[in-house]
Amino acid sequence: MKIQDCLALVTGSNRGLGLAYCEGLLRAGAARVYAAARDPSKIGICDSRVVPIALDVTSLADVISAVQRCQDISLLINNAGVYAGYIDTDMSAHVTAPKASPSQVVECSLAGLESGVDRIFADDSAVYVDQKVRTDRTAFDAELLQAWEDSQSPC
């Protein structure tokens, strides 16, 4: 897929990775970026190619409205509410593990899109999750549940 001159919709565009995707698409020459967020007034990108739109991905009415408004898109980056490993954003400020910068993730994923790969991963954790989900989802769900229960134990 060519990023140059593409028409993109990016969810969760008001901060973190979504904001970085918008900026990366603009740098790569996107013709238009629909920057979607629950509150589009919080999208702080000043570029004539950016079209802020209201979109709460948990609202069917908002999703239908976005589909109707953005019928010309050639690229959807559905970032809102997605856990993508440890990316250095305000949502992972409490994590002390190594983190990728949003710009690194965007650069790698946009390069992957342009080269035609079918899976793009932010880090080794995402690779692990993908492999587990595709091979044995039931066992992986049990593993996640156990890890959660272990982390909630008072001892």
Secondary structure as GFF3:
##gff-version 3
##sequence-region A 1 155
A	DSSP	beta_strand	7	10	.	.	.	ID=ss1
A	DSSP	alpha_helix	16	27	.	.	.	ID=ss2
A	DSSP	beta_strand	32	37	.	.	.	ID=ss3
A	DSSP	three_ten_helix	40	42	.	.	.	ID=ss4
A	DSSP	beta_strand	50	54	.	.	.	ID=ss5
A	DSSP	alpha_helix	60	69	.	.	.	ID=ss6
A	DSSP	beta_strand	75	77	.	.	.	ID=ss7
A	DSSP	three_ten_helix	90	92	.	.	.	ID=ss8
A	DSSP	alpha_helix	102	115	.	.	.	ID=ss9
A	DSSP	alpha_helix	124	135	.	.	.	ID=ss10
A	DSSP	alpha_helix	137	152	.	.	.	ID=ss11
###
